[in-house]
Amino acid sequence: QVRLVESGGGLVQPGGSLRLSCAASGSIFSLNVMGWYRQTPGKQRELVAIISSGGSTNYKDRVKGRFTISRDNAKNAVYLQMNSLKPEDTAVYYCYENQLQRSYWGQGTQVTVSS
């Protein structure tokens, strides 16, 4: 069974940085698309960044140049480096994995950007 566990969230001041990690198990990780989504109360979950099995990446426009997604297939892990954080980045961040057209989600990690 596919399992995703996020870590690295927390409280940070505007302009600060955080690095989210997601550990995957039970999947053919190296072949799958991985990503990060985020959600705030009352809004739909939105894509933040995605990385293909080959390492190609795509980002939400509002995070381009500030966030970087990466993966380590040897560790079955995906990361999201978030720099120059803004209050509007505050959300629960979810790790995502697509395997054979099925979507899997982690439990989420809270990121709060506030002074």
Order of alpha helices (4+ residues) and beta strands (2+ residues): beta-beta-beta-beta-beta-beta-beta-beta-beta-beta-beta
